[in-house]
């Protein structure tokens, strides 16, 4: 996933998350049955979608990151055969 696409996903996650939060706040301010049911279904769905978008971006960034360079102060691993002469 490109950096531009990642930013679009992150923006979408933020907007969707804020919409879900607005649904939940509405249910807190107006505790009648319809707002509460709306918040519990639509608000929770929006929050889960926001989390899913965020996790997709995080996993794509983890996959794209290069492996860390070896530490020169670590002893060689005998299983690699590099330390045996």
N, CA, C and O atoms as a printed pandas DataFrame, in Angstrom:
     atom_number atom_name residue_name chain_id  residue_number  x_coord  y_coord  z_coord
0              1         N          UNK        A               1    0.852   -1.165    0.000
1              2        CA          UNK        A               1    0.000    0.000    0.000
2              3         C          UNK        A               1    0.903    1.235    0.000
3              4         O          UNK        A               1    1.856    1.307    0.776
4              5         N          UNK        A               2    0.611    2.191   -0.856
5              6        CA          UNK        A               2    1.439    3.390   -0.966
6              7         C          UNK        A               2    1.191    4.323    0.220
7              8         O          UNK        A               2    0.204    4.189    0.944
8              9         N          UNK        A               3    2.105    5.262    0.396
9             10        CA          UNK        A               3    1.965    6.228    1.491
10            11         C          UNK        A               3    0.695    7.063    1.306
11            12         O          UNK        A               3   -0.013    7.357    2.270
12            13         N          UNK        A               4    0.421    7.439    0.061
13            14        CA          UNK        A               4   -0.775    8.241   -0.204
14            15         C          UNK        A               4   -2.037    7.470    0.146
15            16         O          UNK        A               4   -2.962    8.021    0.744
16            17         N          UNK        A               5   -2.074    6.207   -0.223
17            18        CA          UNK        A               5   -3.229    5.356    0.080
18            19         C          UNK        A               5   -3.363    5.162    1.595
19            20         O          UNK        A               5   -4.470    5.154    2.132
20            21         N          UNK        A               6   -2.224    5.009    2.272
21            22        CA          UNK        A               6   -2.246    4.864    3.732
22            23         C          UNK        A               6   -2.832    6.107    4.391
23            24         O          UNK        A               6   -3.626    6.003    5.326
24            25         N          UNK        A               7   -2.442    7.278    3.906
25            26        CA          UNK        A               7   -2.973    8.520    4.468
26            27         C          UNK        A               7   -4.472    8.641    4.224
27            28         O          UNK        A               7   -5.208    9.120    5.087
28            29         N          UNK        A               8   -4.924    8.208    3.053
29            30        CA          UNK        A               8   -6.356    8.235    2.772
30            31         C          UNK        A               8   -7.107    7.299    3.722
31            32         O          UNK        A               8   -8.178    7.643    4.221
32            33         N          UNK        A               9   -6.543    6.127    3.967
33            34        CA          UNK        A               9   -7.179    5.182    4.890
34            35         C          UNK        A               9   -7.206    5.750    6.305
35            36         O          UNK        A               9   -8.202    5.605    7.014
36            37         N          UNK        A              10   -6.107    6.403    6.723
37            38        CA          UNK        A              10   -6.065    6.979    8.068
38            39         C          UNK        A              10   -7.071    8.121    8.218
39            40         O          UNK        A              10   -7.731    8.243    9.250
40            41         N          UNK        A              11   -7.181    8.945    7.197
41            42        CA          UNK        A              11   -8.182   10.018    7.249
42            43         C          UNK        A              11   -9.590    9.447    7.306
43            44         O          UNK        A              11  -10.429    9.924    8.070
44            45         N          UNK        A              12   -9.846    8.429    6.499
45            46        CA          UNK        A              12  -11.158    7.784    6.513
46            47         C          UNK        A              12  -11.437    7.170    7.882
47            48         O          UNK        A              12  -12.552    7.275    8.392
48            49         N          UNK        A              13  -10.433    6.530    8.480
49            50        CA          UNK        A              13  -10.603    5.942    9.809
50            51         C          UNK        A              13  -10.935    7.013   10.837
51            52         O          UNK        A              13  -11.775    6.795   11.711
52            53         N          UNK        A              14  -10.283    8.166   10.740
53            54        CA          UNK        A              14  -10.546    9.250   11.691
54            55         C          UNK        A              14  -11.962    9.793   11.523
55            56         O          UNK        A              14  -12.665   10.007   12.511
56            57         N          UNK        A              15  -12.381   10.016   10.286
57            58        CA          UNK        A              15  -13.717   10.551   10.040
58            59         C          UNK        A              15  -14.794    9.564   10.468
59            60         O          UNK        A              15  -15.769    9.940   11.118
60            61         N          UNK        A              16  -14.614    8.307   10.103
61            62        CA          UNK        A              16  -15.600    7.283   10.478
62            63         C          UNK        A              16  -15.645    7.117   11.989
63            64         O          UNK        A              16  -16.722    6.949   12.562
64            65         N          UNK        A              17  -14.485    7.162   12.639
65            66        CA          UNK        A              17  -14.445    7.059   14.097
66            67         C          UNK        A              17  -15.157    8.216   14.776
67            68         O          UNK        A              17  -15.866    8.025   15.764
68            69         N          UNK        A              18  -14.966    9.428   14.240
69            70        CA          UNK        A              18  -15.659   10.585   14.814
70            71         C          UNK        A              18  -17.172   10.505   14.595
71            72         O          UNK        A              18  -17.942   10.926   15.458
72            73         N          UNK        A              19  -17.599    9.976   13.461
73            74        CA          UNK        A              19  -19.042    9.796   13.229
74            75         C          UNK        A              19  -19.622    8.779   14.216
75            76         O          UNK        A              19  -20.712    8.976   14.753
76            77         N          UNK        A              20  -18.890    7.703   14.446
77            78        CA          UNK        A              20  -19.331    6.717   15.434
78            79         C          UNK        A              20  -19.388    7.309   16.829
79            80         O          UNK        A              20  -20.314    7.026   17.591
80            81         N          UNK        A              21  -18.404    8.127   17.166
81            82        CA          UNK        A              21  -18.397    8.791   18.466
82            83         C          UNK        A              21  -19.572    9.750   18.599
83            84         O          UNK        A              21  -20.167    9.858   19.671
84            85         N          UNK        A              22  -19.908   10.446   17.518
85            86        CA          UNK        A              22  -21.062   11.352   17.546
86            87         C          UNK        A              22  -22.356   10.576   17.805
87            88         O          UNK        A              22  -23.229   11.053   18.530
88            89         N          UNK        A              23  -22.480    9.399   17.225
89            90        CA          UNK        A              23  -23.665    8.558   17.478
90            91         C          UNK        A              23  -23.758    8.188   18.961
91            92         O          UNK        A              23  -24.835    8.225   19.555
92            93         N          UNK        A              24  -22.624    7.833   19.538
93            94        CA          UNK        A              24  -22.621    7.437   20.947
94            95         C          UNK        A              24  -22.917    8.619   21.860
95            96         O          UNK        A              24  -23.620    8.467   22.859
96            97         N          UNK        A              25  -22.397    9.781   21.533
97            98        CA          UNK        A              25  -22.662   10.976   22.341
98            99         C          UNK        A              25  -24.140   11.347   22.258
99           100         O          UNK        A              25  -24.745   11.742   23.254
100          101         N          UNK        A              26  -24.715   11.219   21.067
101          102        CA          UNK        A              26  -26.144   11.490   20.907
102          103         C          UNK        A              26  -26.967   10.606   21.840
103          104         O          UNK        A              26  -27.931   11.071   22.450
104          105         N          UNK        A              27  -26.592    9.342   21.951
105          106        CA          UNK        A              27  -27.321    8.428   22.833
106          107         C          UNK        A              27  -27.135    8.812   24.300
107          108         O          UNK        A              27  -28.033    8.602   25.114
108          109         N          UNK        A              28  -25.986    9.369   24.635
109          110        CA          UNK        A              28  -25.774    9.802   26.020
110          111         C          UNK        A              28  -26.586   11.045   26.352
111          112         O          UNK        A              28  -27.110   11.179   27.458
112          113         N          UNK        A              29  -26.685   11.947   25.390
113          114        CA          UNK        A              29  -27.409   13.194   25.631
114          115         C          UNK        A              29  -28.922   13.028   25.511
115          116         O          UNK        A              29  -29.674   13.782   26.128
116          117         N          UNK        A              30  -29.372   12.065   24.735
117          118        CA          UNK        A              30  -30.794   11.837   24.512
118          119         C          UNK        A              30  -31.074   10.345   24.711
119          120         O          UNK        A              30  -31.123    9.590   23.740
120          121         N          UNK        A              31  -31.258    9.915   25.974
121          122        CA          UNK        A              31  -31.326    8.474   26.254
122          123         C          UNK        A              31  -32.678    7.818   25.951
123          124         O          UNK        A              31  -33.087    6.906   26.669
124          125         N          UNK        A              32  -33.365    8.257   24.921
125          126        CA          UNK        A              32  -34.581    7.560   24.501
126          127         C          UNK        A              32  -34.184    6.290   23.744
127          128         O          UNK        A              32  -33.020    6.134   23.374
128          129         N          UNK        A              33  -35.132    5.387   23.510
129          130        CA          UNK        A              33  -34.775    4.102   22.887
130          131         C          UNK        A              33  -34.167    4.214   21.480
131          132         O          UNK        A              33  -33.199    3.515   21.181
132          133         N          UNK        A              34  -34.707    5.065   20.625
133          134        CA          UNK        A              34  -34.201    5.128   19.253
134          135         C          UNK        A              34  -32.738    5.589   19.196
135          136         O          UNK        A              34  -31.941    4.940   18.519
136          137         N          UNK        A              35  -32.350    6.671   19.871
137          138        CA          UNK        A              35  -30.929    7.041   19.830
138          139         C          UNK        A              35  -30.013    5.971   20.432
139          140         O          UNK        A              35  -28.901    5.759   19.948
140          141         N          UNK        A              36  -30.479    5.305   21.477
141          142        CA          UNK        A              36  -29.642    4.276   22.098
142          143         C          UNK        A              36  -29.462    3.089   21.154
143          144         O          UNK        A              36  -28.350    2.582   21.001
144          145         N          UNK        A              37  -30.541    2.647   20.524
145          146        CA          UNK        A              37  -30.444    1.534   19.578
146          147         C          UNK        A              37  -29.586    1.941   18.382
147          148         O          UNK        A              37  -28.779    1.147   17.898
148          149         N          UNK        A              38  -29.755    3.162   17.908
149          150        CA          UNK        A              38  -28.950    3.665   16.791
150          151         C          UNK        A              38  -27.466    3.661   17.156
151          152         O          UNK        A              38  -26.624    3.238   16.365
152          153         N          UNK        A              39  -27.159    4.132   18.350
153          154        CA          UNK        A              39  -25.763    4.178   18.786
154          155         C          UNK        A              39  -25.190    2.785   18.953
155          156         O          UNK        A              39  -24.028    2.539   18.628
156          157         N          UNK        A              40  -26.011    1.870   19.461
157          158        CA          UNK        A              40  -25.504    0.519   19.698
158          159         C          UNK        A              40  -25.310   -0.263   18.404
159          160         O          UNK        A              40  -24.512   -1.200   18.367
160          161         N          UNK        A              41  -26.017    0.101   17.356
161          162        CA          UNK        A              41  -25.850   -0.618   16.095
162          163         C          UNK        A              41  -24.970    0.177   15.126
163          164         O          UNK        A              41  -23.893   -0.286   14.752
164          165         N          UNK        A              42  -25.408    1.341   14.727
165          166        CA          UNK        A              42  -24.662    2.133   13.745
166          167         C          UNK        A              42  -23.362    2.664   14.345
167          168         O          UNK        A              42  -22.310    2.591   13.709
168          169         N          UNK        A              43  -23.428    3.194   15.555
169          170        CA          UNK        A              43  -22.226    3.735   16.186
170          171         C          UNK        A              43  -21.157    2.682   16.397
171          172         O          UNK        A              43  -19.972    2.931   16.173
172          173         N          UNK        A              44  -21.578    1.512   16.827
173          174        CA          UNK        A              44  -20.611    0.437   17.040
174          175         C          UNK        A              44  -20.055   -0.048   15.702
175          176         O          UNK        A              44  -18.866   -0.352   15.602
176          177         N          UNK        A              45  -20.891   -0.122   14.686
177          178        CA          UNK        A              45  -20.408   -0.521   13.363
178          179         C          UNK        A              45  -19.405    0.466   12.798
179          180         O          UNK        A              45  -18.403    0.066   12.205
180          181         N          UNK        A              46  -19.668    1.757   12.980
181          182        CA          UNK        A              46  -18.724    2.774   12.516
182          183         C          UNK        A              46  -17.408    2.695   13.286
183          184         O          UNK        A              46  -16.334    2.843   12.702
184          185         N          UNK        A              47  -17.490    2.465   14.586
185          186        CA          UNK        A              47  -16.268    2.336   15.382
186          187         C          UNK        A              47  -15.447    1.122   14.978
187          188         O          UNK        A              47  -14.220    1.196   14.908
188          189         N          UNK        A              48  -16.115    0.007   14.713
189          190        CA          UNK        A              48  -15.410   -1.207   14.281
190          191         C          UNK        A              48  -14.785   -1.004   12.903
191          192         O          UNK        A              48  -13.676   -1.475   12.651
192          193         N          UNK        A              49  -15.480   -0.314   12.019
193          194        CA          UNK        A              49  -14.933   -0.025   10.693
194          195         C          UNK        A              49  -13.704    0.871   10.807
195          196         O          UNK        A              49  -12.714    0.667   10.103
196          197         N          UNK        A              50  -13.767    1.842   11.677
197          198        CA          UNK        A              50  -12.631    2.728   11.896
198          199         C          UNK        A              50  -11.418    1.942   12.407
199          200         O          UNK        A              50  -10.298    2.142   11.936
200          201         N          UNK        A              51  -11.646    1.069   13.349
201          202        CA          UNK        A              51  -10.560    0.242   13.878
202          203         C          UNK        A              51   -9.985   -0.665   12.797
203          204         O          UNK        A              51   -8.768   -0.832   12.714
204          205         N          UNK        A              52  -10.835   -1.245   11.979
205          206        CA          UNK        A              52  -10.374   -2.122   10.905
206          207         C          UNK        A              52   -9.503   -1.360    9.907
207          208         O          UNK        A              52   -8.460   -1.863    9.488
208          209         N          UNK        A              53   -9.915   -0.164    9.527
209          210        CA          UNK        A              53   -9.109    0.645    8.612
210          211         C          UNK        A              53   -7.740    0.960    9.216
211          212         O          UNK        A              53   -6.720    0.895    8.529
212          213         N          UNK        A              54   -7.725    1.297   10.492
213          214        CA          UNK        A              54   -6.472    1.605   11.172
214          215         C          UNK        A              54   -5.549    0.383   11.220
215          216         O          UNK        A              54   -4.349    0.498   10.973
216          217         N          UNK        A              55   -6.106   -0.769   11.536
217          218        CA          UNK        A              55   -5.301   -1.995   11.610
218          219         C          UNK        A              55   -4.729   -2.349   10.238
219          220         O          UNK        A              55   -3.591   -2.809   10.148
220          221         N          UNK        A              56   -5.499   -2.144    9.172
221          222        CA          UNK        A              56   -4.997   -2.407    7.815
222          223         C          UNK        A              56   -3.779   -1.538    7.523
223          224         O          UNK        A              56   -2.791   -2.017    6.967
224          225         N          UNK        A              57   -3.847   -0.272    7.893
225          226        CA          UNK        A              57   -2.710    0.631    7.655
226          227         C          UNK        A              57   -1.507    0.208    8.489
227          228         O          UNK        A              57   -0.385    0.185    7.985
228          229         N          UNK        A              58   -1.725   -0.121    9.743
229          230        CA          UNK        A              58   -0.604   -0.521   10.610
230          231         C          UNK        A              58    0.059   -1.787   10.073
231          232         O          UNK        A              58    1.287   -1.860   10.012
232          233         N          UNK        A              59   -0.728   -2.773    9.687
233          234        CA          UNK        A              59   -0.144   -4.019    9.170
234          235         C          UNK        A              59    0.600   -3.796    7.860
235          236         O          UNK        A              59    1.642   -4.410    7.630
236          237         N          UNK        A              60    0.082   -2.926    6.999
237          238        CA          UNK        A              60    0.788   -2.664    5.745
238          239         C          UNK        A              60    2.108   -1.932    6.005
239          240         O          UNK        A              60    3.094   -2.166    5.307
240          241         N          UNK        A              61    2.128   -1.052    7.002
241          242        CA          UNK        A              61    3.373   -0.351    7.344
242          243         C          UNK        A              61    4.392   -1.301    7.964
243          244         O          UNK        A              61    5.591   -1.179    7.714
244          245         N          UNK        A              62    3.922   -2.235    8.759
245          246        CA          UNK        A              62    4.836   -3.211    9.373
246          247         C          UNK        A              62    5.439   -4.099    8.289
247          248         O          UNK        A              62    6.628   -4.415    8.337
248          249         N          UNK        A              63    4.634   -4.501    7.321
249          250        CA          UNK        A              63    5.143   -5.345    6.243
250          251         C          UNK        A              63    6.131   -4.595    5.358
251          252         O          UNK        A              63    7.059   -5.194    4.816
252          253         N          UNK        A              64    5.936   -3.289    5.211
253          254        CA          UNK        A              64    6.789   -2.500    4.328
254          255         C          UNK        A              64    8.121   -2.144    4.986
255          256         O          UNK        A              64    9.100   -1.904    4.279
256          257         N          UNK        A              65    8.187   -2.105    6.299
257          258        CA          UNK        A              65    9.401   -1.668    7.005
258          259         C          UNK        A              65   10.546   -2.649    6.740
259          260         O          UNK        A              65   10.348   -3.864    6.770
260          261         N          UNK        A              66   11.740   -2.118    6.481
261          262        CA          UNK        A              66   12.894   -3.005    6.265
262          263         C          UNK        A              66   13.313   -3.657    7.578
263          264         O          UNK        A              66   13.080   -3.095    8.649
264          265         N          UNK        A              67   13.925   -4.826    7.508
265          266        CA          UNK        A              67   14.386   -5.462    8.755
266          267         C          UNK        A              67   15.506   -4.633    9.377
267          268         O          UNK        A              67   16.267   -3.982    8.661
268          269         N          UNK        A              68   15.608   -4.654   10.688
269          270        CA          UNK        A              68   16.663   -3.860   11.339
270          271         C          UNK        A              68   18.041   -4.437   11.007
271          272         O          UNK        A              68   18.177   -5.645   10.818
272          273         N          UNK        A              69   19.059   -3.580   10.935
273          274        CA          UNK        A              69   20.410   -4.083   10.651
274          275         C          UNK        A              69   20.921   -4.889   11.843
275          276         O          UNK        A              69   20.511   -4.648   12.978
276          277         N          UNK        A              70   21.804   -5.833   11.592
277          278        CA          UNK        A              70   22.345   -6.618   12.712
278          279         C          UNK        A              70   23.203   -5.747   13.618
279          280         O          UNK        A              70   23.906   -4.849   13.155
280          281         N          UNK        A              71   23.135   -6.024   14.910
281          282        CA          UNK        A              71   23.920   -5.274   15.890
282          283         C          UNK        A              71   25.340   -5.849   15.899
283          284         O          UNK        A              71   25.513   -7.047   16.121
284          285         N          UNK        A              72   26.355   -5.015   15.661
285          286        CA          UNK        A              72   27.732   -5.541   15.625
286          287         C          UNK        A              72   28.210   -6.030   16.986
287          288         O          UNK        A              72   29.212   -6.742   17.049
288          289         N          UNK        A              73   27.537   -5.678   18.072
289          290        CA          UNK        A              73   27.977   -6.086   19.401
290          291         C          UNK        A              73   27.371   -7.421   19.824
291          292         O          UNK        A              73   27.778   -7.981   20.842
292          293         N          UNK        A              74   26.407   -7.943   19.062
293          294        CA          UNK        A              74   25.830   -9.251   19.377
294          295         C          UNK        A              74   26.788  -10.360   18.951
295          296         O          UNK        A              74   27.404  -10.272   17.889
296          297         N          UNK        A              75   26.918  -11.406   19.774
297          298        CA          UNK        A              75   27.765  -12.532   19.351
298          299         C          UNK        A              75   27.084  -13.267   18.197
299          300         O          UNK        A              75   25.859  -13.238   18.088
300          301         N          UNK        A              76   27.865  -13.928   17.333
301          302        CA          UNK        A              76   27.269  -14.650   16.221
302          303         C          UNK        A              76   26.415  -15.821   16.712
303          304         O          UNK        A              76   26.700  -16.422   17.748
304          305         N          UNK        A              77   25.390  -16.124   15.970
305          306        CA          UNK        A              77   24.493  -17.226   16.310
306          307         C          UNK        A              77   25.109  -18.531   15.836
307          308         O          UNK        A              77   25.378  -18.679   14.644
308          309         N          UNK        A              78   25.345  -19.499   16.749
309          310        CA          UNK        A              78   25.993  -20.754   16.323
310          311         C          UNK        A              78   25.112  -21.538   15.344
311          312         O          UNK        A              78   25.633  -22.358   14.588
312          313         N          UNK        A              79   23.817  -21.316   15.335
313          314        CA          UNK        A              79   22.964  -22.050   14.409
314          315         C          UNK        A              79   23.180  -21.595   12.976
315          316         O          UNK        A              79   22.893  -22.348   12.045
316          317         N          UNK        A              80   23.679  -20.380   12.775
317          318        CA          UNK        A              80   23.943  -19.879   11.430
318          319         C          UNK        A              80   25.207  -20.479   10.832
319          320         O          UNK        A              80   25.373  -20.500    9.612
320          321         N          UNK        A              81   26.081  -20.958   11.673
321          322        CA          UNK        A              81   27.338  -21.508   11.189
322          323         C          UNK        A              81   28.385  -20.428   10.929
323          324         O          UNK        A              81   29.496  -20.734   10.494
324          325         N          UNK        A              82   28.048  -19.194   11.185
325          326        CA          UNK        A              82   28.991  -18.094   10.929
326          327         C          UNK        A              82   30.103  -18.065   11.969
327          328         O          UNK        A              82   31.217  -17.634   11.673
328          329         N          UNK        A              83   29.809  -18.519   13.178
329          330        CA          UNK        A              83   30.805  -18.456   14.241
330          331         C          UNK        A              83   31.747  -19.623   14.234
331          332         O          UNK        A              83   32.806  -19.547   14.857
332          333         N          UNK        A              84   31.412  -20.713   13.553
333          334        CA          UNK        A              84   32.265  -21.896   13.547
334          335         C          UNK        A              84   33.311  -21.796   12.454
335          336         O          UNK        A              84   33.004  -21.423   11.322
336          337         N          UNK        A              85   34.560  -22.132   12.798
337          338        CA          UNK        A              85   35.615  -22.100   11.781
338          339         C          UNK        A              85   36.303  -23.429   11.719
339          340         O          UNK        A              85   37.225  -23.610   10.923
